[in-house]
Amino acid sequence: MNQNQPLPTVAILGLGIIGSQAADHIATGGYPSITWSRSARDRSDFEPDPKAAADKADIIVCYLKDVEAVRKTFETIKPVLCPEKTFINHATIDYETTEYLVSECERKGCAFLNAPFTGSKVAAGKASLVYYAGGDESLIDRLQPFLQTTSAHVMRVPSPLAATILKLTTNLITASTVQALAEGLSINIAHGIPAHTYLSAIDPNACASALIEMKGPTMTEGDYDPHFSLSNMLKDARYMLDLAERAGLETPGIANTTAQMQKRNDLGEGERDFSILFRQFTQE
Ligand SMILES: NC(=O)c1ccc[n+]([C@@H]2O[C@H](COP(=O)([O-])OP(=O)(O)OC[C@H]3O[C@@H](n4cnc5c(N)ncnc54)[C@H](OP(=O)(O)O)[C@@H]3O)[C@@H](O)[C@H]2O)c1
């Protein structure tokens, strides 16, 4: 972006846990912005029609939930997409929807960047997301200053599809780790060893991680305030299983964790944090 030119107008679609905070950072960064979400929000930049929001914008970014939300919203705004606009997907989506966005944007002549991210509610608040950015090098160069308004780092990956696969398979480790932590905590507690002793034992161990440091204390306290919802981790797990199937692989670890998440989701816990997986051992 040329420093002497006015900043492009941005439409932010999806004002959930991450999108609402990203929209604030984009506006603070000086970008004229318009926001849209399925349910109305009390914001001065809110536009109730996604097509009108996209029509007024040069850059359209999407922090929507899942493939259903992305496809439905994309189809609504598609008529106004054109070579002057850029569409950036930040939602975690599946293989097929990534291919669909690539081909539909190509058909409209609209620039497309697939940039799912890592970093949860706290990182979004600090504008410290990390994007896995798959798209043209020159497009990423051009978008770099804009992406910096919400992120600490933009990691370039080989293609839009690679961004989806890398994002989903890192989440595979996240979901599996929390399931393992839930099991380990439960075994210790059942044998009379306090949760904090187990967490202290993990600390110097090679299995320690920022994830365990974050989730261990809140799980122990039964605090499931959503940073990343169970329903979102569950849909990601389904997309991971689809990736494995496409590769002709059986992945029993994530298949079992998916089944546990499905059970909690069916009990109405979908909008709590995904670490509520621990509940399978603490109450039935
Ligand atoms: N939270 C995290 O830690 C995290 C980390 C990495 C990646 N992600 C990914 O980033 C994306 C956003 O995450 P989030 O945590 O902000 O999600 P979220 O809080 O669940 O927000 C989801 C957004 O999607 C909208 N939505 C849901 N279903 C819809 C539908 N059928 N049609 C249209 N809009 C729909 C919601 O609209 P309304 O609220 O207006 O109804 C909301 O704006 C997801 O793909 C998630 O997997 C999240």
Ligand as a Chemical Component Dictionary entry (heavy atoms), coordinates in Angstrom:
data_LIG
# 
_chem_comp.id                   LIG 
_chem_comp.type                 NON-POLYMER 
_chem_comp.pdbx_formal_charge   0 
_chem_comp.three_letter_code    LIG 
# 
loop_
_chem_comp_atom.comp_id 
_chem_comp_atom.atom_id 
_chem_comp_atom.alt_atom_id 
_chem_comp_atom.type_symbol 
_chem_comp_atom.charge 
_chem_comp_atom.model_Cartn_x 
_chem_comp_atom.model_Cartn_y 
_chem_comp_atom.model_Cartn_z 
_chem_comp_atom.pdbx_ordinal 
LIG N1  N1  N 0  -11.521 -18.368 18.883 1  
LIG C1  C1  C 0  -10.345 -18.888 18.600 2  
LIG O1  O1  O 0  -9.512  -19.097 19.492 3  
LIG C2  C2  C 0  -9.941  -19.254 17.176 4  
LIG C3  C3  C 0  -8.596  -19.609 16.942 5  
LIG C4  C4  C 0  -8.215  -19.976 15.648 6  
LIG C5  C5  C 0  -9.163  -20.011 14.627 7  
LIG N2  N2  N 1  -10.462 -19.664 14.888 8  
LIG C6  C6  C 0  -11.414 -19.716 13.759 9  
LIG O2  O2  O 0  -11.786 -18.391 13.412 10 
LIG C7  C7  C 0  -13.175 -18.348 13.027 11 
LIG C8  C8  C 0  -13.914 -17.390 13.957 12 
LIG O3  O3  O 0  -13.734 -17.853 15.283 13 
LIG P1  P1  P 0  -14.538 -17.239 16.523 14 
LIG O4  O4  O 0  -13.992 -17.889 17.728 15 
LIG O5  O5  O -1 -14.565 -15.753 16.438 16 
LIG O6  O6  O 0  -15.985 -17.818 16.200 17 
LIG P2  P2  P 0  -17.393 -17.449 16.858 18 
LIG O7  O7  O 0  -17.211 -16.633 18.088 19 
LIG O8  O8  O 0  -18.147 -18.731 16.926 20 
LIG O9  O9  O 0  -18.035 -16.479 15.747 21 
LIG C9  C9  C 0  -18.535 -17.016 14.581 22 
LIG C10 C10 C 0  -19.084 -15.943 13.659 23 
LIG O10 O10 O 0  -19.729 -16.603 12.560 24 
LIG C11 C11 C 0  -21.068 -16.147 12.470 25 
LIG N3  N3  N 0  -21.920 -17.270 12.044 26 
LIG C12 C12 C 0  -22.089 -18.466 12.650 27 
LIG N4  N4  N 0  -22.901 -19.258 11.908 28 
LIG C13 C13 C 0  -23.266 -18.515 10.825 29 
LIG C14 C14 C 0  -24.078 -18.767 9.676  30 
LIG N5  N5  N 0  -24.696 -19.963 9.488  31 
LIG N6  N6  N 0  -24.210 -17.789 8.755  32 
LIG C15 C15 C 0  -23.584 -16.590 8.895  33 
LIG N7  N7  N 0  -22.787 -16.297 9.965  34 
LIG C16 C16 C 0  -22.631 -17.255 10.909 35 
LIG C17 C17 C 0  -21.456 -15.610 13.836 36 
LIG O11 O11 O 0  -22.452 -14.639 13.666 37 
LIG P3  P3  P 0  -23.374 -14.045 14.851 38 
LIG O12 O12 O 0  -22.536 -14.135 16.124 39 
LIG O13 O13 O 0  -23.608 -12.649 14.431 40 
LIG O14 O14 O 0  -24.589 -14.884 14.909 41 
LIG C18 C18 C 0  -20.118 -15.001 14.286 42 
LIG O15 O15 O 0  -19.950 -13.733 13.720 43 
LIG C19 C19 C 0  -13.672 -19.795 13.095 44 
LIG O16 O16 O 0  -13.547 -20.398 11.844 45 
LIG C20 C20 C 0  -12.707 -20.451 14.091 46 
LIG O17 O17 O 0  -12.587 -21.838 13.896 47 
LIG C21 C21 C 0  -10.878 -19.280 16.133 48 
# 
loop_
_chem_comp_bond.comp_id 
_chem_comp_bond.atom_id_1 
_chem_comp_bond.atom_id_2 
_chem_comp_bond.value_order 
_chem_comp_bond.pdbx_ordinal 
LIG N1  C1  SING 1  
LIG C1  O1  DOUB 2  
LIG C1  C2  SING 3  
LIG C2  C3  SING 4  
LIG C2  C21 DOUB 5  
LIG C3  C4  DOUB 6  
LIG C4  C5  SING 7  
LIG C5  N2  DOUB 8  
LIG N2  C6  SING 9  
LIG N2  C21 SING 10 
LIG C6  O2  SING 11 
LIG C6  C20 SING 12 
LIG O2  C7  SING 13 
LIG C7  C8  SING 14 
LIG C7  C19 SING 15 
LIG C8  O3  SING 16 
LIG O3  P1  SING 17 
LIG P1  O4  DOUB 18 
LIG P1  O5  SING 19 
LIG P1  O6  SING 20 
LIG O6  P2  SING 21 
LIG P2  O7  DOUB 22 
LIG P2  O8  SING 23 
LIG P2  O9  SING 24 
LIG O9  C9  SING 25 
LIG C9  C10 SING 26 
LIG C10 O10 SING 27 
LIG C10 C18 SING 28 
LIG O10 C11 SING 29 
LIG C11 N3  SING 30 
LIG C11 C17 SING 31 
LIG N3  C12 SING 32 
LIG N3  C16 SING 33 
LIG C12 N4  DOUB 34 
LIG N4  C13 SING 35 
LIG C13 C14 SING 36 
LIG C13 C16 DOUB 37 
LIG C14 N5  SING 38 
LIG C14 N6  DOUB 39 
LIG N6  C15 SING 40 
LIG C15 N7  DOUB 41 
LIG N7  C16 SING 42 
LIG C17 O11 SING 43 
LIG C17 C18 SING 44 
LIG O11 P3  SING 45 
LIG P3  O12 DOUB 46 
LIG P3  O13 SING 47 
LIG P3  O14 SING 48 
LIG C18 O15 SING 49 
LIG C19 O16 SING 50 
LIG C19 C20 SING 51 
LIG C20 O17 SING 52 
# 
